[in-house]
Amino acid sequence: MDSRTIALIRTTFKAVAAEEGGSEKLARSFYAILFTDYPQVRDFFPAAMDAQRDRLVKAFSYVLDRLEEPSKLLPFLAQLGRDHRKYGVEAEHYLAVATSLKTAVQVFAGTEMWTDEVDRAWDEGLKVVTDTMIGAAEKETTPSVWTGTVTERREVLRNLTIVRLQLDQLMRYAAGQYVSVQIPSRPRMWRYLSPAIPANTNGEIEFHIRGVLGGWVSSAIVGQTAVGDRWLLGSPLGGLGIPRNAKRKMLMIGCGTGLAPLRAQLMAMALRRINPKVHLFVGGHHPCDLYDLETLSNLAVANRWLTVTPVTELDENPWWHGEHDETARLWPGLEPRVIGQIGKIVSSFGAWADRDVQIVGAPSMVQTTKFRLMAAGTLAKNIRHDPLY
Ligand SMILES: Cc1cc2nc3c(=O)[nH]c(=O)nc-3n(C[C@H](O)[C@H](O)[C@H](O)COP(=O)(O)OP(=O)(O)OC[C@H]3O[C@@H](n4cnc5c(N)ncnc54)[C@H](O)[C@@H]3O)c2cc1C
């Protein structure tokens, strides 16, 4: 796509989305058109569409922001295409979505903004997206969906649960990637989770899940998961991970369950002979939020290339936290715990100019930390994180 085509697509979308409540209205209109004109696609979506609408706009904005970077965008779209096989979608469904999205934007943009040139730009842009997703899905030979049985459920905090599953088919994901997951009590409500251990020939997989207040799926996982439950998993996604011959040092920053994909990478690295130096900052609000210090301590003791600094915003645990407080222990191999906002702490070390950086956690934490690092001189091209939706 040339720069004019990209500019036309971006300007029309942003003009529509930037209006008061524009993104919400656009998403509502898109789904109304889609379900009216193509009722056969309604079954792919959950009954409650609120979270779905929000995700649509964020996902589309993510794609729009990367139109000038085909080397990043096309692999991302290909991964999404492979993942979408789990819904059973066919080429005709992609075309239905593309047509409905164009119609929704066109209606909101109005006749003055929607010129023939804009119309052609949208056709071209949507064709790149749909062709890439359809092409990748058609070429893929791995299962469209993996099935697994919950073998273990461990509540490590009041609202944080570790779930282990035995997969029926091996899944080859790179440590650091994430997968979409569907649990039995929440049909069609797929959510992304990051495996906390590397792919293995036993077909075991582990997830760390924090219950989000009012969240449809996370609270059901934390509150109701039982051994024997059958989960569905989609294809691996995401670009975090360690290059095979990584030479550059690494900086990893993870808060809460954001530790999971970083931990998986550290475990994968521990199986290799040579590794670059890695500094991991693991963060939480209270000291008790650092729920996995024992694993990190074991990794740091056994691997001299790894430095781990725990960071918490507060020095004390909340009053309701029990007396049995493992986090107060001094774990061997770990740096002393530092108190403060994680982005501020990490950037106070300098620009980390010799490091490849990965940030994982809640979207606000990722954005603040990235901002702080860039203000300290870290180059944006050296910072990686997953899409924030
Ligand atoms: C790439 C990626 C990897 C992820 N990996 C993990 C993981 O390993 N472990 C894990 O626990 N979660 C992970 N998540 C988050 C997870 O996918 C869900 O978004 C989260 O569990 C909430 O889902 P829900 O159905 O409970 O909430 P929803 O019903 O989707 O949302 C309910 C409300 O909660 C808000 N909300 C949603 N997510 C969050 C959040 N993270 N923090 C604060 N508010 C939120 C929504 O805006 C909405 O208002 C990951 C997300 C992404 C994008």
Ligand as a Chemical Component Dictionary entry (heavy atoms), coordinates in Angstrom:
data_LIG
# 
_chem_comp.id                   LIG 
_chem_comp.type                 NON-POLYMER 
_chem_comp.pdbx_formal_charge   0 
_chem_comp.three_letter_code    LIG 
# 
loop_
_chem_comp_atom.comp_id 
_chem_comp_atom.atom_id 
_chem_comp_atom.alt_atom_id 
_chem_comp_atom.type_symbol 
_chem_comp_atom.charge 
_chem_comp_atom.model_Cartn_x 
_chem_comp_atom.model_Cartn_y 
_chem_comp_atom.model_Cartn_z 
_chem_comp_atom.pdbx_ordinal 
LIG C1  C1  C 0 -1.686  -10.705 24.795 1  
LIG C2  C2  C 0 -2.476  -10.901 26.077 2  
LIG C3  C3  C 0 -2.061  -11.864 26.984 3  
LIG C4  C4  C 0 -2.771  -12.027 28.191 4  
LIG N1  N1  N 0 -2.325  -12.956 29.105 5  
LIG C5  C5  C 0 -2.966  -13.071 30.289 6  
LIG C6  C6  C 0 -2.511  -14.002 31.292 7  
LIG O1  O1  O 0 -1.542  -14.753 31.097 8  
LIG N2  N2  N 0 -3.172  -14.041 32.468 9  
LIG C7  C7  C 0 -4.271  -13.239 32.722 10 
LIG O2  O2  O 0 -4.812  -13.332 33.828 11 
LIG N3  N3  N 0 -4.733  -12.371 31.790 12 
LIG C8  C8  C 0 -4.116  -12.274 30.591 13 
LIG N4  N4  N 0 -4.593  -11.390 29.645 14 
LIG C9  C9  C 0 -5.871  -10.669 29.906 15 
LIG C10 C10 C 0 -7.037  -11.609 29.534 16 
LIG O3  O3  O 0 -6.983  -11.924 28.169 17 
LIG C11 C11 C 0 -8.413  -10.984 29.792 18 
LIG O4  O4  O 0 -8.511  -9.754  29.116 19 
LIG C12 C12 C 0 -8.665  -10.748 31.265 20 
LIG O5  O5  O 0 -8.559  -11.980 31.931 21 
LIG C13 C13 C 0 -10.074 -10.162 31.485 22 
LIG O6  O6  O 0 -11.031 -10.988 30.866 23 
LIG P1  P1  P 0 -12.511 -11.050 31.440 24 
LIG O7  O7  O 0 -13.348 -11.831 30.505 25 
LIG O8  O8  O 0 -12.493 -11.490 32.862 26 
LIG O9  O9  O 0 -12.934 -9.518  31.428 27 
LIG P2  P2  P 0 -13.960 -8.846  30.357 28 
LIG O10 O10 O 0 -15.320 -9.373  30.627 29 
LIG O11 O11 O 0 -13.371 -8.996  29.004 30 
LIG O12 O12 O 0 -13.850 -7.336  30.803 31 
LIG C14 C14 C 0 -14.530 -6.862  31.983 32 
LIG C15 C15 C 0 -14.003 -5.502  32.370 33 
LIG O13 O13 O 0 -12.667 -5.617  32.856 34 
LIG C16 C16 C 0 -11.789 -4.757  32.124 35 
LIG N5  N5  N 0 -10.526 -5.483  31.964 36 
LIG C17 C17 C 0 -10.260 -6.454  31.067 37 
LIG N6  N6  N 0 -8.996  -6.897  31.221 38 
LIG C18 C18 C 0 -8.452  -6.189  32.230 39 
LIG C19 C19 C 0 -7.183  -6.180  32.858 40 
LIG N7  N7  N 0 -6.175  -7.015  32.450 41 
LIG N8  N8  N 0 -6.981  -5.317  33.872 42 
LIG C20 C20 C 0 -7.959  -4.479  34.286 43 
LIG N9  N9  N 0 -9.197  -4.433  33.725 44 
LIG C21 C21 C 0 -9.435  -5.263  32.719 45 
LIG C22 C22 C 0 -12.478 -4.531  30.794 46 
LIG O14 O14 O 0 -12.089 -3.288  30.200 47 
LIG C23 C23 C 0 -13.943 -4.525  31.170 48 
LIG O15 O15 O 0 -14.330 -3.263  31.641 49 
LIG C24 C24 C 0 -3.911  -11.221 28.453 50 
LIG C25 C25 C 0 -4.326  -10.282 27.508 51 
LIG C26 C26 C 0 -3.620  -10.108 26.347 52 
LIG C27 C27 C 0 -4.065  -9.059  25.353 53 
# 
loop_
_chem_comp_bond.comp_id 
_chem_comp_bond.atom_id_1 
_chem_comp_bond.atom_id_2 
_chem_comp_bond.value_order 
_chem_comp_bond.pdbx_ordinal 
LIG C1  C2  SING 1  
LIG C2  C3  SING 2  
LIG C2  C26 DOUB 3  
LIG C3  C4  DOUB 4  
LIG C4  N1  SING 5  
LIG C4  C24 SING 6  
LIG N1  C5  DOUB 7  
LIG C5  C6  SING 8  
LIG C5  C8  SING 9  
LIG C6  O1  DOUB 10 
LIG C6  N2  SING 11 
LIG N2  C7  SING 12 
LIG C7  O2  DOUB 13 
LIG C7  N3  SING 14 
LIG N3  C8  DOUB 15 
LIG C8  N4  SING 16 
LIG N4  C9  SING 17 
LIG N4  C24 SING 18 
LIG C9  C10 SING 19 
LIG C10 O3  SING 20 
LIG C10 C11 SING 21 
LIG C11 O4  SING 22 
LIG C11 C12 SING 23 
LIG C12 O5  SING 24 
LIG C12 C13 SING 25 
LIG C13 O6  SING 26 
LIG O6  P1  SING 27 
LIG P1  O7  DOUB 28 
LIG P1  O8  SING 29 
LIG P1  O9  SING 30 
LIG O9  P2  SING 31 
LIG P2  O10 DOUB 32 
LIG P2  O11 SING 33 
LIG P2  O12 SING 34 
LIG O12 C14 SING 35 
LIG C14 C15 SING 36 
LIG C15 O13 SING 37 
LIG C15 C23 SING 38 
LIG O13 C16 SING 39 
LIG C16 N5  SING 40 
LIG C16 C22 SING 41 
LIG N5  C17 SING 42 
LIG N5  C21 SING 43 
LIG C17 N6  DOUB 44 
LIG N6  C18 SING 45 
LIG C18 C19 SING 46 
LIG C18 C21 DOUB 47 
LIG C19 N7  SING 48 
LIG C19 N8  DOUB 49 
LIG N8  C20 SING 50 
LIG C20 N9  DOUB 51 
LIG N9  C21 SING 52 
LIG C22 O14 SING 53 
LIG C22 C23 SING 54 
LIG C23 O15 SING 55 
LIG C24 C25 DOUB 56 
LIG C25 C26 SING 57 
LIG C26 C27 SING 58 
# 
